[in-house]
Amino acid sequence: MQATRLAIPDVVLIEPKVFGDARGFFFESFNQRAFNEATGTNLQFVQDNHSRSSKGVLRGLHYQIQQPQGKLVRVVQGAVFDVAVDIRKSSPTFGQWVGAELSANNHHQLWVPPGFAHGFVVLSETAEFLYKTTDYYAPEHERCIAWNDPSLAIAWPDMGVAPVLSAKDSAGCSLAQADCFNS
């Protein structure tokens, strides 16, 4: 696999080596040893999640202030624009974001470490989104930053219509009001 550190170096775009022919394709979607080497971590994943969303659905920007989750995300059907926002106050990239298109066609994955808010918008008619987490879901610690916070200035793709949001995501706060990580 090829691992590329993005503008925020802790966020890593992972491109697995895909073997394809007329019959289809094969690739190793996860290898703990290769992942640890690529990211410089020694984390273990404890939970796998799978969501399906329609075009224009925007989920995020989510994080857990306690039991923070690192997320290894990918798309197995359709396409999304995926975003990670650094919310570690002591980080030189605090308040900055990076994004990447993840799709069933490109097989790319994004490593979003603990200490980041995460979100995505669906670009295709539908998308199935898979992600591994380094800690368990803890709804009492979940927080949400507004996807359209002007201080973040995330360059979401122009969908031609307003994104479809959950009630929780519609109520997201600004980064200035958010509970952030101190380290």
N, C-alpha and C positions, 0 to 999 in steps of 0.2 A: 504494500500500500504506500501511497504518497501522502505525507502529512505536511500541510502548509500553515504556518502561524500567520494569523491575519493581522490587521493594523493594531489590534489589541492582542499582544503575543500569547496571552493565556488561552485565547480562543483558537482552536485548531480545526481547519478544514481537512477532512480525511477522504481520500479518493482510493477506494479499494481497486486492486488489480482484477479486472473482469475478463474472464475467458469465455469467448463467444464463438459460435459457428451457426450454421443453418438450423441446428436443432434448438438453439436458445443460448443461454449463458449460465455461468457459474461464477460466484465469487464468495470469498470468506467475509461474512458481514461483521464478524467480531472475533478477535483473538486477544485475550487479556495481555499476554506478553508484548505483542506488537503495539497494542494501545498504550501500555505503560511507557514503552520506549518512545513512542511518537509524542506523547504529551508530557513526559517527564514526571508522571505521577505514579502512585502506587495504590490507587483506589480500587475498591471492589464495587460492583453493581449489585443492588439488592432487590430491584423492582423493574419490571418491564411494563410499559403502557402502550396503548394503541388507540388512536382516535381517528374518526372519519368526519370530514367536514365538506361543505359545499363551497362553490366559488364565492369569493368575497368574504368568507368567514375569517375574522381576525381574532386570534386567541392571544391574550397577554396584555401586558407584560407581567408575567408571574414569577414569584420567588417565595421561598420560605425563610423568614427571618431567624427562626431556630430550626434545627435539623436541616440546614441548607442542602439543597440537592445539586450535584453536578449532573448534567444531562448529556447523553450521547444520542443525538437525534438524526432521523433519516426518514425518507418518504419511500413507500413501496408501491404506491399508485398515485398518479397525478404529479402536481408540482406546487411548491410553496416558496415564499420568500421568508426566510428565517432570520431572526434578529436576536442578538445578545447585547445587553447594556451593562456596563461595569458600574456596580453600585457599592463598591468597596471604598469608603471615604479616604483611606490611606493610599489608594492606588494613584499613580500618575495619570491613569486613563479614566478616573472617576467621571461618570456622567457621559462617557463616550460610548458609541455603539458600533457594531459591525454587523453586516448582513451577507447572506449568500442564498442563491437559489438552490434548493434541494429538490430532486425529482426522481421518479422511478427510472427515467432515462439516463440521468448522469450518475446515479448510485452514490452521490456524495453524502457524507455525514458531517455533522458539526458537533464538536466537543464544546459544551458550555459549562465552565467550571462553577463550583459553589461560589457565591458572592456576585452572581450576575442575575439580572432579570431577563426573562426569555419570552419571546412571542413569535407568531408567524401569521401570515395571511395566505389564503388559498388562491392560487393563480389559475388552476385548471377547473373543470366542471365539478370534480370532487377530488379529494386527496385523502390517502390513508397515511397517517403519521405515526411512526414508532419511536419510542425513546426509552432508554435505560436510565435509571437514576441511582445515585450513590447513597441515598437515604430514603426512608419511607415517606409517603405522603402524610402530612400532618396538617389537616385543614385549619386547625386553630392557629397555626403559624404562617398560613399563606397570606401573601400580600399582593397587591396589584398596582402598578404604576400605569397611568394613562398612556395609551398607545400613541396619542397625538400631543404629548407634552411639548410645548414649543421650545423648552430649554434643551430637549434632546434632539429636536430637528431630524427625526428619523425620515429618511427618504423612502417611504413605502411606495411600491409601484402604483401607478395610476390605474385604478380598476374601472374608472368611469362612473362608479356609483359609490355611495357611502359604504364602509365595511359593515358587515353584520356582526354585532357584538352581543355577548351575554350581559345580563344585568350586572354581574360582578365586574366585567371588563368595562362597562359603561360608567361605573362608579370609581374607576381607578383614580388615584391621586397623582399630583405632580411629583417630580423627583424631589423638589424642595420640601414637600410635606411627607415624603416617604420615610419609613423606617429603613435605614441603610446599615450596611456592615461597617464596623469600626476598624477592622483590620483587613 
